[in-house]
Amino acid sequence: MWQPGVREGAKPLHDQLIDALARDIASGTLPPGSQLPPQRDLAYKLKIGVGTVTKVYAEARRRGLLTATVGRGSFVAGPAT
């Protein structure tokens, strides 16, 4: 399961999470096609609200980092063509 690196600081948690996701995708830690954990599972693991994770996944989709299909889950998007 993806374990984002976040720390307490001045930056809002959702910004830290989207930055961690983008960084892990860029570094290859999360290669294209990797499945991300369900939002509720990640929220539980990080001890944060589901709404925060939902916001992060939505922003990642908007930026083209993720694709999502209801019933299948969220996956790291492939390289832009």
PyMOL commands that set and color helices and strands:
alter all, ss='L'
color gray80, all
select helices_A, chain A and resi 13-27+39-46+50-62
alter helices_A, ss='H'
color red, helices_A
select strands_A, chain A and resi 66-69+73-76
alter strands_A, ss='S'
color yellow, strands_A
deselect
rebuild
show_as cartoon
